[in-house]
């Protein structure tokens, strides 16, 4: 009986020591994170469209960013409308751009997609008459750049050439989750 009590005490002490050592262990290895962390999600904010470098129009939208393969992201700009622009009331169709890659030097994701077969629907109505209503190619130069600041704010700069339109278009979005 004495022997059994001694063995039980010894087993209890060994268990307490083992648990204490396990809970005190340190993990000095850095946490592995993805460069896409923070960039993914739905971001609400304001978009401005600058036509020809001088006419600016604004709207509120939600931009969606998802993680792609090999540390890339996919950005979706929703359809939105802008009343009373230089071209009348315009609607830009949804635009999804895939495989934006991280540029460590510029600290953001970018993609040059002009002339790659990307299309966007564009509709313009002036004085009640539809002047444009079709899918147009996004020609060169067309590129997008996405950055994230330390407060979780996403900035999207999308410069593009829509079809044969002579004026450059620049979309600028800033938003948060």
C-alpha positions as CSV (number, residue, x, y, z in Angstrom):
1,X,0.0,0.0,0.0
2,X,2.9,2.3,0.9
3,X,4.5,1.5,-2.3
4,X,1.3,2.3,-4.3
5,X,1.0,5.7,-2.6
6,X,4.6,6.5,-3.4
7,X,4.1,5.5,-7.1
8,X,0.9,7.6,-7.3
9,X,2.7,10.7,-5.8
10,X,5.6,10.2,-8.2
11,X,3.2,9.9,-11.2
12,X,1.4,13.0,-10.1
13,X,4.6,15.1,-9.7
14,X,5.8,13.9,-13.1
15,X,2.5,14.9,-14.7
16,X,2.6,18.3,-13.1
17,X,6.2,18.9,-14.2
18,X,5.5,17.7,-17.8
19,X,2.4,20.0,-18.1
20,X,4.4,22.9,-16.7
21,X,7.2,22.4,-19.2
22,X,4.7,22.1,-22.1
23,X,2.9,25.3,-21.2
24,X,6.1,27.3,-20.8
25,X,7.6,26.3,-24.2
26,X,8.3,29.3,-26.5
27,X,7.8,29.5,-30.2
28,X,10.5,31.7,-31.5
29,X,9.6,31.0,-35.1
30,X,8.0,34.0,-36.9
31,X,4.5,33.6,-38.0
32,X,4.3,33.0,-41.7
33,X,1.9,35.4,-43.4
34,X,0.8,35.9,-47.0
35,X,1.6,39.1,-48.9
36,X,-2.1,39.1,-49.7
37,X,-3.1,39.4,-46.1
38,X,-5.2,42.5,-45.5
39,X,-5.8,43.0,-49.2
40,X,-8.7,40.5,-49.4
41,X,-12.3,41.3,-48.6
42,X,-15.1,43.8,-49.5
43,X,-14.1,47.4,-49.3
44,X,-16.7,50.3,-49.2
45,X,-15.7,53.7,-50.3
46,X,-15.7,56.4,-53.0
47,X,-14.6,56.1,-56.6
48,X,-13.8,59.0,-58.8
49,X,-13.6,58.8,-62.6
50,X,-11.4,61.5,-64.2
51,X,-12.1,61.9,-68.0
52,X,-9.4,63.5,-70.1
53,X,-7.5,64.6,-67.0
54,X,-9.9,67.4,-66.2
55,X,-13.4,66.2,-65.6
56,X,-14.0,64.4,-62.3
57,X,-17.2,62.5,-61.3
58,X,-17.7,60.5,-58.1
59,X,-19.8,57.6,-56.7
60,X,-19.9,55.2,-53.8
61,X,-19.1,51.6,-54.5
62,X,-17.9,48.3,-53.0
63,X,-14.8,46.8,-54.4
64,X,-14.2,43.1,-53.8
65,X,-10.7,41.6,-53.7
66,X,-10.0,37.9,-53.4
67,X,-6.8,35.9,-53.1
68,X,-5.7,34.2,-56.3
69,X,-3.1,31.5,-56.9
70,X,0.6,32.0,-56.3
71,X,0.2,35.1,-54.1
72,X,-1.9,37.1,-56.6
73,X,-5.2,38.9,-56.1
74,X,-8.3,39.4,-58.2
75,X,-10.0,42.8,-58.1
76,X,-13.7,43.3,-59.0
77,X,-15.0,46.8,-59.5
78,X,-18.8,46.7,-59.6
79,X,-21.1,48.3,-62.2
80,X,-21.8,51.9,-61.2
81,X,-23.4,55.0,-62.8
82,X,-22.4,58.6,-63.0
83,X,-25.0,61.2,-63.9
84,X,-24.3,64.4,-65.8
85,X,-20.8,63.7,-67.1
86,X,-19.2,65.2,-70.2
87,X,-20.6,62.3,-72.1
88,X,-24.1,62.4,-70.5
89,X,-25.3,59.8,-67.9
90,X,-22.7,57.0,-68.0
91,X,-22.7,53.5,-66.6
92,X,-19.5,51.5,-66.4
93,X,-20.0,47.7,-66.3
94,X,-18.5,45.4,-63.7
95,X,-14.8,44.8,-64.3
96,X,-12.9,41.8,-62.9
97,X,-9.1,41.8,-63.2
98,X,-7.2,38.6,-62.3
99,X,-3.6,37.8,-61.4
100,X,-2.4,41.1,-60.0
101,X,1.1,40.5,-58.8
102,X,2.9,42.1,-55.8
103,X,5.5,44.7,-56.7
104,X,7.8,44.9,-53.6
105,X,9.5,48.1,-54.8
106,X,6.2,49.9,-55.2
107,X,4.6,48.1,-52.2
108,X,1.3,47.1,-54.0
109,X,-0.3,44.8,-56.5
110,X,-0.3,45.7,-60.2
111,X,-1.3,44.5,-63.6
112,X,-0.8,45.9,-67.1
113,X,-3.9,44.5,-68.9
114,X,-4.2,46.8,-72.0
115,X,-4.6,44.8,-75.2
116,X,-5.0,41.5,-73.3
117,X,-8.6,41.0,-74.4
118,X,-10.3,42.5,-71.3
119,X,-13.7,44.0,-72.1
120,X,-15.9,46.4,-70.2
121,X,-19.5,47.4,-70.9
122,X,-20.0,51.1,-71.2
123,X,-23.3,53.0,-71.7
124,X,-23.8,56.7,-72.2
125,X,-27.1,58.5,-72.5
126,X,-27.2,62.1,-73.5
127,X,-30.4,64.1,-73.6
128,X,-32.4,60.9,-73.6
129,X,-30.5,59.4,-76.5
130,X,-28.2,56.3,-76.1
131,X,-24.9,57.3,-77.7
132,X,-22.9,54.3,-76.5
133,X,-24.0,50.9,-75.3
134,X,-21.7,48.0,-75.9
135,X,-18.8,46.0,-74.6
136,X,-15.5,47.7,-75.4
137,X,-11.9,46.4,-75.3
138,X,-9.6,48.0,-72.7
139,X,-6.7,48.9,-74.9
140,X,-3.1,49.9,-74.1
141,X,-2.3,51.7,-71.9
142,X,-4.5,50.1,-69.3
143,X,-3.2,49.2,-65.9
144,X,-4.3,48.9,-62.3
145,X,-2.4,49.4,-59.0
146,X,-3.7,48.4,-55.5
147,X,-2.1,49.5,-52.2
148,X,-2.9,49.0,-48.6
149,X,-2.0,51.5,-45.8
150,X,-1.3,50.6,-42.2
151,X,-4.9,51.4,-41.2
152,X,-6.6,48.9,-43.6
153,X,-7.5,51.4,-46.3
154,X,-7.3,50.1,-49.8
155,X,-6.5,52.4,-52.7
156,X,-7.1,51.3,-56.3
157,X,-5.8,53.3,-59.3
158,X,-7.1,52.1,-62.6
159,X,-6.0,53.9,-65.7
160,X,-7.6,52.7,-68.9
161,X,-8.3,53.3,-72.5
162,X,-11.9,52.3,-73.5
163,X,-12.2,51.2,-77.1
164,X,-11.4,54.0,-79.5
165,X,-12.3,56.7,-77.0
166,X,-9.6,59.5,-77.4
167,X,-9.7,60.7,-73.8
168,X,-7.9,58.7,-71.1
169,X,-10.0,57.5,-68.1
170,X,-8.6,57.2,-64.6
171,X,-10.6,55.5,-61.8
172,X,-9.5,56.1,-58.3
173,X,-11.0,54.2,-55.4
174,X,-10.3,54.5,-51.6
175,X,-12.2,52.3,-49.1
176,X,-12.2,50.2,-46.0
177,X,-13.7,46.9,-44.9
